[in-house]
C-alpha cells in the first residue's frame, strides 16, 4: 500500500524560504532541503526577492525536486497582499492562507483559549504589520493591517544593514548576512541582556558599547552597534502602532524580529504582555507552522468571512414599494481567493434587477453586511453599475487573496452562458468594494 503524499506549507520571506511538514501527530518541522540554514530555511535567491509569487514557486520547486510532489499545499501570504491566480499545471493547487489566520490556527491547535479581539503583530524581514482579528461563530475576520515596509530591503533588513555597517562589514553581501544569522543563533541571550541594559539606561549605554556580542567574518560586532541599529526597529513599530491607534488589546508577536526579547518588551509597554506562543515556538516560524497544521487537516483555517453579505433590493408588493435585503453570501461562506458566491433561493440563482439611478441609465446597488444576531445589515458600499432598462443579472460577491470584496454582476442575455460555480463567467462586471468590516456595528 502506497503512503499518501505529505501535506506541506510554504512561507516565502525576504531572507528565507521555509518549507514545513506536520506528519502524523508530531509537531510541525522544517524540511531539511539541500542548502537549508538550520532553524531558518533556504536562503531566498536574489532573482525572486521582492516577488512573493516567484519566491513561493521557488520554494515549491526545491521541495518537489528533493521530496516529490506533496499531497496538499498551503502557502502563507501577508494579509492584504494580492497574488495573481495560480495556473492549472496538474500540480496541487496551493491554498493561500493569510499570516494572521495561520498564526491563530497554531494557537487554536495548541488549545490556547481564543481571545477576541486580538492583534497579530508580524515583525518580519520585509515589514511590520498589525492586524485586528475578531472571532465570530468560529471564524476569524481580519481588518487592517497597518503596515510599515521600508524600501529598499525591508524592516528587518534595514536593521541588519545598520548592524553590519556599524561593524565595517558589507551590509548587502548574502554570505555575510547568512553568517550574521548563524552568529545570532548562539548569542541571542547575551545580546538581549546587553541591549536591555542599554535601552533601560541610555545614560550608561557607553559602558557596554564595546561589549562584543557577535563575531562575523572575522569582525567583532559590539553591543553599541546593535543598540544604534535597534532604533530602526522601534521607530517602525511605533509608526504602525500610531497609525493603527489600538487600545490595549491582547497581541501575538511573530516574525523574525520578534525573536528580540527587547523589541517584544517595547511592544508590551504599549499594548501589554503578548500572548505566548505554544511550546516556545520560534516566532519566525509561527505562521508557517500554523499553515502546516491546516495543510495536514489537523486544524481548520477559520479564514472564511463570518458575516452575511447582502444587497438592498426594491420590490413592489400590493402596489406599494418595499425595500428588502437579499442575502448573497451566508455567514462563513466567502473565502479569500475562493469561488464567487452568487445569491440563491432554493438552489437556483436569483435574477435581480434594480431601479435606474437618478439622472442616468446606471443602476445603484447597495452592499450590506449583517453581523450575528442583527436584524438589519449595515451599509458598507453603494455603487452604480451600467445597465439598461429591463436588464437583469445574477449578483454575487467574491474575496481576492488580499481580502478585497468584489461585487460580481452577470447579465442574463441569451448569448451569455450561465457562469459555472467557481468563476464569475465571461461578460460579468466586477466592482471592487474594499475590505469588508471585521465587526459591523449592529
C-alpha positions, 0 to 999 in steps of 0.5 A, spaced: 500 500 500 502 506 497 503 512 503 499 518 501 503 524 499 505 529 505 501 535 506 506 541 506 506 549 507 510 554 504 512 561 507 516 565 502 520 571 506 525 576 504 531 572 507 528 565 507 524 560 504 521 555 509 518 549 507 514 545 513 511 538 514 506 536 520 506 528 519 502 524 523 501 527 530 508 530 531 509 537 531 510 541 525 518 541 522 522 544 517 524 540 511 531 539 511 532 541 503 539 541 500 542 548 502 537 549 508 540 554 514 538 550 520 532 553 524 531 558 518 530 555 511 533 556 504 536 562 503 531 566 498 535 567 491 536 574 489 532 573 482 525 572 486 526 577 492 521 582 492 516 577 488 512 573 493 509 569 487 516 567 484 519 566 491 513 561 493 514 557 486 521 557 488 520 554 494 515 549 491 520 547 486 526 545 491 521 541 495 518 537 489 525 536 486 528 533 493 521 530 496 516 529 490 510 532 489 506 533 496 499 531 497 496 538 499 499 545 499 498 551 503 502 557 502 502 563 507 501 570 504 501 577 508 494 579 509 492 584 504 497 582 499 494 580 492 497 574 488 495 573 481 491 566 480 495 560 480 495 556 473 492 549 472 499 545 471 496 538 474 500 540 480 496 541 487 493 547 487 496 551 493 491 554 498 493 561 500 492 562 507 493 569 510 499 570 516 494 572 521 489 566 520 495 561 520 498 564 526 491 563 530 490 556 527 497 554 531 494 557 537 487 554 536 491 547 535 495 548 541 488 549 545 490 556 547 483 559 549 481 564 543 481 571 545 477 576 541 479 581 539 486 580 538 492 583 534 497 579 530 503 583 530 508 580 524 515 583 525 518 580 519 524 581 514 520 585 509 515 589 514 511 590 520 504 589 520 498 589 525 492 586 524 485 586 528 482 579 528 475 578 531 472 571 532 465 570 530 461 563 530 468 560 529 471 564 524 476 569 524 475 576 520 481 580 519 481 588 518 487 592 517 493 591 517 497 597 518 503 596 515 510 599 515 515 596 509 521 600 508 524 600 501 529 598 499 530 591 503 525 591 508 524 592 516 528 587 518 533 588 513 534 595 514 536 593 521 541 588 519 544 593 514 545 598 520 548 592 524 553 590 519 555 597 517 556 599 524 561 593 524 565 595 517 562 589 514 558 589 507 551 590 509 548 587 502 553 581 501 548 574 502 554 570 505 555 575 510 548 576 512 547 568 512 553 568 517 550 574 521 544 569 522 548 563 524 552 568 529 545 570 532 543 563 533 548 562 539 548 569 542 541 571 542 541 571 550 547 575 551 545 580 546 538 581 549 541 582 556 546 587 553 541 591 549 536 591 555 541 594 559 542 599 554 535 601 552 533 601 560 539 606 561 541 610 555 545 614 560 550 608 561 549 605 554 557 607 553 559 602 558 557 596 554 558 599 547 564 595 546 561 589 549 562 584 543 556 580 542 557 577 535 563 575 531 562 575 523 567 574 518 572 575 522 569 582 525 567 583 532 560 586 532 559 590 539 553 591 543 553 599 541 552 597 534 546 593 535 543 598 540 544 604 534 541 599 529 535 597 534 532 604 533 530 602 526 526 597 529 522 601 534 521 607 530 517 602 525 513 599 530 511 605 533 509 608 526 504 602 525 502 602 532 500 610 531 497 609 525 493 603 527 491 607 534 489 600 538 487 600 545 490 595 549 488 589 546 491 582 547 497 581 541 501 575 538 508 577 536 511 573 530 516 574 525 523 574 525 524 580 529 520 578 534 525 573 536 528 580 540 526 579 547 527 587 547 523 589 541 517 584 544 518 588 551 517 595 547 511 592 544 508 590 551 509 597 554 504 599 549 499 594 548 501 589 554 504 582 555 503 578 548 500 572 548 505 566 548 506 562 543 505 554 544 511 550 546 516 556 545 515 556 538 520 560 534 516 566 532 519 566 525 516 560 524 509 561 527 505 562 521 508 557 517 507 552 522 500 554 523 499 553 515 502 546 516 497 544 521 491 546 516 495 543 510 495 536 514 487 537 516 489 537 523 486 544 524 481 548 520 483 555 517 477 559 520 479 564 514 472 564 511 468 571 512 463 570 518 458 575 516 452 575 511 453 579 505 447 582 502 444 587 497 438 592 498 433 590 493 426 594 491 420 590 490 413 592 489 408 588 493 400 590 493 402 596 489 406 599 494 414 599 494 418 595 499 425 595 500 428 588 502 435 585 503 437 579 499 442 575 502 448 573 497 453 570 501 451 566 508 455 567 514 462 563 513 461 562 506 466 567 502 473 565 502 479 569 500 481 567 493 475 562 493 469 561 488 464 567 487 458 566 491 452 568 487 445 569 491 440 563 491 433 561 493 432 554 493 438 552 489 437 556 483 440 563 482 436 569 483 435 574 477 435 581 480 434 587 477 434 594 480 431 601 479 435 606 474 439 611 478 437 618 478 439 622 472 442 616 468 441 609 465 446 606 471 443 602 476 445 603 484 446 597 488 447 597 495 452 592 499 450 590 506 453 586 511 449 583 517 453 581 523 450 575 528 444 576 531 442 583 527 436 584 524 438 589 519 445 589 515 449 595 515 451 599 509 458 598 507 458 600 499 453 603 494 455 603 487 452 604 480 453 599 475 451 600 467 445 597 465 439 598 461 432 598 462 429 591 463 436 588 464 437 583 469 443 579 472 445 574 477 449 578 483 454 575 487 460 577 491 467 574 491 474 575 496 481 576 492 487 573 496 488 580 499 481 580 502 478 585 497 470 584 496 468 584 489 461 585 487 460 580 481 454 582 476 452 577 470 447 579 465 442 574 463 442 575 455 441 569 451 448 569 448 451 569 455 452 562 458 450 561 465 457 562 469 459 555 472 460 555 480 467 557 481 468 563 476 464 569 475 463 567 467 465 571 461 461 578 460 460 579 468 462 586 471 466 586 477 466 592 482 471 592 487 468 594 494 474 594 499 475 590 505 469 588 508 468 590 516 471 585 521 465 587 526 459 591 523 456 595 528 449 592 529 
